[in-house]
């Protein structure tokens, strides 16, 4: 279809040639001439479409045309000749003639079968016409400065005027559609997957909107739409692969990645001594300063992990442990350290299915952090939506050249929510009732973390509950641990009201050699050689509280080992 139009006009359907300066002749003309060129171009495209439709009908036999005629609503199709039938079918397709309802009088037609191949081609042709209408309607509206969409009426009954300069707030309660971008009939098409009642339908989208959104075929898009010519037409593209449309962040997933080469935080805050002077316990003026000692940089568990299991910028990190073991406390200590020591890093948090008091605590402690929340009372779709919004926001920061860290609390709740959505249906059900599509989604979510070759990075820390006794959590844990770059594992043996102890046997950090200096690697080897990872096991966690640097920690551990360690 695009090629046919290009032969006649010199331009493709999706190309901007409605403006006079781009029209054949190349001279600027007045508004009247612009409008005339738009009309002429659209007429040319429709004429070429009619030729293609006629070329499709002409080779068909009389039996096929009669069954097709009955299908589309040609009156008395059985009695008409071949040329007459083709003309009637074309007029119905173009809207020149209204179809008639099938008569229920008399005996049913014996041969009322329409070849599926014919129906498929028919759908393709009808879609092509809808795409032409959408494309040129949009071009014409750009000359006027906006679209008037009659079906989008506000509460007072006035029409909404949508312009490039102002988007009215009356865009209220509009349905959000989602699906995969593909091609049909030489034009862009969206195979709608949700909402569920629209599953299997196709939506028309103009080439201009596709270009503006940054989407490519195969991408998943969300959009607003309306009914036009019997097809659903996309009016606004909202997101591409869970990233805000047009932000440029859609290129994140396609960008070349490399191994992390910079540590997220120094091995100790002493390396940033000017920023370390306020610990967070009594640093009320600093963000993260209003949290408890356990949630601050003075948390010995946090200091333990940052020294012995360092993380690089762009890695995927799990904070794992039994319920109530202090995983969220450790996550807040990490957030406080990032805000205090590396304020250049953009921090985003996703709190999934959290109690209101926990949400309020995060919001008070980190007022400038972008926090996306869903509570106990929210539906599964809302949990997933908020997490995806947080991920999309973090992607935007990275595509803008900033370092970003996404904190997720927690991954179990997100997985259970996704497992309940329609999107997870249709796959295999694995151990514990977890769907195979849920596993894929969670791996993809966590696997979004990466260091881009261009320089910026996205690091993801996710809270993961283990040892719950639930087969679902066990299956999820196995899958996510396999794709994680590091795991800060907490032991299941802890006293009520206190954080669990680090589980040095189950914890791991990969790729340190790529972002630690030779001196730092040697220091880390020495710490492990003297058994520093076992300080909690021997009740000597006070050593960590008193140590400001890895060297101080090493010396203290050596001294303890010579005495009663």
Secondary structure as GFF3:
##gff-version 3
##sequence-region A 1 565
A	DSSP	alpha_helix	2	9	.	.	.	ID=ss1
A	DSSP	three_ten_helix	20	22	.	.	.	ID=ss2
A	DSSP	alpha_helix	31	58	.	.	.	ID=ss3
A	DSSP	alpha_helix	62	72	.	.	.	ID=ss4
A	DSSP	three_ten_helix	77	79	.	.	.	ID=ss5
A	DSSP	alpha_helix	82	94	.	.	.	ID=ss6
A	DSSP	alpha_helix	116	144	.	.	.	ID=ss7
A	DSSP	beta_strand	146	153	.	.	.	ID=ss8
A	DSSP	beta_strand	159	163	.	.	.	ID=ss9
A	DSSP	beta_strand	177	184	.	.	.	ID=ss10
A	DSSP	beta_strand	187	194	.	.	.	ID=ss11
A	DSSP	three_ten_helix	196	198	.	.	.	ID=ss12
A	DSSP	beta_strand	202	204	.	.	.	ID=ss13
A	DSSP	alpha_helix	207	213	.	.	.	ID=ss14
A	DSSP	beta_strand	220	228	.	.	.	ID=ss15
A	DSSP	beta_strand	231	240	.	.	.	ID=ss16
A	DSSP	beta_strand	243	244	.	.	.	ID=ss17
A	DSSP	three_ten_helix	249	254	.	.	.	ID=ss18
A	DSSP	beta_strand	257	258	.	.	.	ID=ss19
A	DSSP	three_ten_helix	269	272	.	.	.	ID=ss20
A	DSSP	alpha_helix	273	276	.	.	.	ID=ss21
A	DSSP	three_ten_helix	293	295	.	.	.	ID=ss22
A	DSSP	alpha_helix	300	308	.	.	.	ID=ss23
A	DSSP	beta_strand	316	321	.	.	.	ID=ss24
A	DSSP	alpha_helix	327	341	.	.	.	ID=ss25
A	DSSP	beta_strand	346	354	.	.	.	ID=ss26
A	DSSP	alpha_helix	356	365	.	.	.	ID=ss27
A	DSSP	beta_strand	370	375	.	.	.	ID=ss28
A	DSSP	alpha_helix	380	399	.	.	.	ID=ss29
A	DSSP	beta_strand	404	409	.	.	.	ID=ss30
A	DSSP	alpha_helix	411	420	.	.	.	ID=ss31
A	DSSP	three_ten_helix	422	424	.	.	.	ID=ss32
A	DSSP	three_ten_helix	431	433	.	.	.	ID=ss33
A	DSSP	alpha_helix	436	446	.	.	.	ID=ss34
A	DSSP	beta_strand	450	452	.	.	.	ID=ss35
A	DSSP	beta_strand	457	465	.	.	.	ID=ss36
A	DSSP	alpha_helix	471	483	.	.	.	ID=ss37
A	DSSP	beta_strand	486	489	.	.	.	ID=ss38
A	DSSP	beta_strand	508	509	.	.	.	ID=ss39
A	DSSP	alpha_helix	512	515	.	.	.	ID=ss40
A	DSSP	alpha_helix	518	529	.	.	.	ID=ss41
A	DSSP	three_ten_helix	532	534	.	.	.	ID=ss42
A	DSSP	alpha_helix	542	546	.	.	.	ID=ss43
A	DSSP	alpha_helix	550	562	.	.	.	ID=ss44
###
